[in-house]
């Protein structure tokens, strides 16, 4: 998915997750939404764009937690976010090799 045509709802979710909704500098890296709320599909679109990643270790109940990536911060005009904010982004799970079931 391209970085073009980012919807206002997606931008609003990024602003909320970075704290730019209330302050001029990013001070957090946490966006949570309920599976049944209309914000959830927007968060998934941001994941597909590479602007956010889902953080399963931080989920609580039906709330799903998303973290802004370095690319997401750059898109929001924060070229060098604080290291502590980027340290919250989970590492991608290692991709295991497919099992050879023919053996």
Contact map, one row per residue, 1 for C-alpha under 8 A:
1110000000000000000000000000000000000000000000011000000000000000000000000000000000000000000000000000000
1111100000000000000000000000000000000000000000001000000000000000000000000000000000000000000000000000000
1111110000000000000000000000000000000000000000001000000000000000000000000000000000000000000000000000000
0111110000000000000000000000000000000000000000000000000000000000000000000000000000000000000000000000000
0111111000000000000000000000000000000000000000000000000000000000000000000000000000000000000000000000000
0011111101100000000000000000000000000000000000000000000000000000000000000000000000000000000000000000000
0000111111100000000000000000000000000000000000000000000000000000000000000000000000000000000000000000000
0000011111110000000000000000000000000000000000000000000000000000000000000000000000000000000000000000000
0000001111111000000000000000000000000010010000000000000000000000000000000000000000000000000000000000000
0000011111111100000000000000000000000000011011000000000000000000000000000000000000000000000000000000000
0000011111111110000000000000000000000000000000000000000000000000000000000000000000000000000000000000000
0000000111111111000010000000000000000000000000000000000000000000000000000000000000000000000000000000000
0000000011111111100000000000001000000010011000000000000000000000000000000000000000000000000000000000000
0000000001111111110000000000001000000000000000000000000000000000000100010001000000000000000000000000000
0000000000111111111110000000000000000000000000000000000000000000000000000001000000000000000000000000000
0000000000011111111110000000001000000000000000000000000000000000000000000000000000000000000000000000000
0000000000001111111100000001111100000000000000000000000000000000001100000000000000000000000000000000000
0000000000000111111110000111111000000000000000000000000000000000000100001000000000000000000000000000000
0000000000000011111111101111100000000000000000000000000000000000000000000000000000000000000000000000000
0000000000000011111111111110000000000000000000000000000000000000000000000000000000000000000000000000000
0000000000010011011111100000000000000000000000000000000000000000000000000000000000000000000000000000000
0000000000000000001111110000000000000000000000000000000000000000000000000000000000000000000000000000000
0000000000000000001111111100000000000000000000000000000000000000000000000000000000000000000000000000000
0000000000000000000101111100000000000000000000000000000000000000000000000000000000000000000000000000000
0000000000000000001100111110000000000000000000000000000000000000000000000000010000000000000000000000000
0000000000000000011100111111000000000000000000000000000000000000000000000000010010000000000000000000000
0000000000000000011100001111100000000000000000000000000000000000000000000000000000001000000000000000000
0000000000000000111000000111110000000000000000000000000000000000000000000000000000001000000000000000000
0000000000000000111000000011111000000000000000000000000000000000001100000000000000001101000000000000000
0000000000000000110000000001111100000000000000000000000000000000111100000000000000000000000000000000000
0000000000001101110000000000111110000000000000000000000000000000111000000000000000000000000000000000000
0000000000000000100000000000011111000000000000000000000000000011110000000000000000000000000000000000000
0000000000000000000000000000001111101011000000000000000000000011100000000000000000000000000000000000000
0000000000000000000000000000000111111011000000000000000000000111000000000000000000000000000000000000000
0000000000000000000000000000000011111001000000000000000000000111000000000000000000000000000000000000000
0000000000000000000000000000000001111101000000000000000000000000000000000000000000000000000000000000000
0000000000000000000000000000000011111111000000000000000000000000000000000000000000000000000000000000000
0000000000000000000000000000000000011111110000000000000000000000000000000000000000000000000000000000000
0000000010001000000000000000000011001111111000000000000000000000000000000000000000000000000000000000000
0000000000000000000000000000000011111111111100000000000000000000000000000000000000000000000000000000000
0000000000000000000000000000000000000111111110000000000000000000000000000000000000000000000000000000000
0000000011001000000000000000000000000111111111000000000000000000000000000000000000000000000000000000000
0000000001001000000000000000000000000011111111100001000000000000010000000000000000000000000000000000000
0000000000000000000000000000000000000001111111110000000000000000000000000000000000000000000000000000000
0000000001000000000000000000000000000000111111111000000000000000000000000000000000000000000000000000000
0000000001000000000000000000000000000000011111111111000000000000000000000000000000000000000000000000000
0000000000000000000000000000000000000000001111111111110000000000000000000000000000000000000000000000000
1000000000000000000000000000000000000000000111111110000000000000000000000000000000000000000000000000000
1110000000000000000000000000000000000000000011111111000000000000000000000000000000000000000000000000000
0000000000000000000000000000000000000000000001111111100000000000000010110000000000000000000000000000000
0000000000000000000000000000000000000000000001111111100000000000000111111010000000000000000000000000000
0000000000000000000000000000000000000000001001101111110000000000011110010000000000000000000000000000000
0000000000000000000000000000000000000000000000100111111000000000011110000000000000000000110000000000000
0000000000000000000000000000000000000000000000100001111100000001111000000000000000000000000000000000000
0000000000000000000000000000000000000000000000000000111111100001111000000000000000000000110000000000000
0000000000000000000000000000000000000000000000000000011111100001100000000000000000000000000000000000000
0000000000000000000000000000000000000000000000000000001111100000000000000000000000000000000000000000000
0000000000000000000000000000000000000000000000000000001111110001100000000000000000000000000000000000000
0000000000000000000000000000000000000000000000000000001111111111100000000000000000000000000000000000000
0000000000000000000000000000000000000000000000000000000001111111000000000000000000000000000000000000000
0000000000000000000000000000000000000000000000000000000000111110000000000000000000000000000000000000000
0000000000000000000000000000000001100000000000000000000000111111000000000000000000000000000000000000000
0000000000000000000000000000000111100000000000000000000000111111100000000000000000000000000000000000000
0000000000000000000000000000000111100000000000000000011101110111110000000000000000000000000000000000000
0000000000000000000000000000011110000000000000000000011101100011111000000000000000000000000000000000000
0000000000000000000000000000011100000000001000000001111000000001111100000000000000000000000000000000000
0000000000000000100000000000111000000000000000000001111000000000111110000000000000000001100000000000000
0000000000000100110000000000110000000000000000000011100000000000011111111000000000000100100000000000000
0000000000000000000000000000000000000000000000000111100000000000001111111000000000000100100000000000000
0000000000000000000000000000000000000000000000000010000000000000000111111100000010000100000000000000000
0000000000000000000000000000000000000000000000000110000000000000000111111110000000000000000000000000000
0000000000000100000000000000000000000000000000000111000000000000000111111111000000000000000000000000000
0000000000000000010000000000000000000000000000000010000000000000000111111111111110000000000000000000000
0000000000000000000000000000000000000000000000000000000000000000000001111111111100000000000000000000000
0000000000000000000000000000000000000000000000000010000000000000000000111111110000000000000000000000000
0000000000000110000000000000000000000000000000000000000000000000000000011111110000000000000000000000000
0000000000000000000000000000000000000000000000000000000000000000000000001111111000000000000000000000000
0000000000000000000000001100000000000000000000000000000000000000000000001111111110000000000000000000000
0000000000000000000000000000000000000000000000000000000000000000000000001100111110000000000000000000000
0000000000000000000000000000000000000000000000000000000000000000000000001100011111000000000000000000000
0000000000000000000000000100000000000000000000000000000000000000000001001000011111101100000000000000000
0000000000000000000000000000000000000000000000000000000000000000000000000000000111111100000000000000000
0000000000000000000000000000000000000000000000000000000000000000000000000000000011111110000000000000000
0000000000000000000000000000000000000000000000000000000000000000000000000000000001111111000000000000000
0000000000000000000000000011100000000000000000000000000000000000000000000000000011111111100000000000000
0000000000000000000000000000100000000000000000000000000000000000000111000000000011111111100000000000000
0000000000000000000000000000000000000000000000000000000000000000000000000000000000111111110000000000000
0000000000000000000000000000100000000000000000000000000000000000001000000000000000011111110000000000000
0000000000000000000000000000000000000000000000000000101000000000001110000000000000001111111000000000000
0000000000000000000000000000000000000000000000000000101000000000000000000000000000000011111100000000000
0000000000000000000000000000000000000000000000000000000000000000000000000000000000000000111110000000000
0000000000000000000000000000000000000000000000000000000000000000000000000000000000000000011111000000000
0000000000000000000000000000000000000000000000000000000000000000000000000000000000000000001111100000000
0000000000000000000000000000000000000000000000000000000000000000000000000000000000000000000111110000000
0000000000000000000000000000000000000000000000000000000000000000000000000000000000000000000011111000000
0000000000000000000000000000000000000000000000000000000000000000000000000000000000000000000001111100000
0000000000000000000000000000000000000000000000000000000000000000000000000000000000000000000000111110000
0000000000000000000000000000000000000000000000000000000000000000000000000000000000000000000000011111000
0000000000000000000000000000000000000000000000000000000000000000000000000000000000000000000000001111100
0000000000000000000000000000000000000000000000000000000000000000000000000000000000000000000000000111111
0000000000000000000000000000000000000000000000000000000000000000000000000000000000000000000000000011111
0000000000000000000000000000000000000000000000000000000000000000000000000000000000000000000000000001111
0000000000000000000000000000000000000000000000000000000000000000000000000000000000000000000000000001111
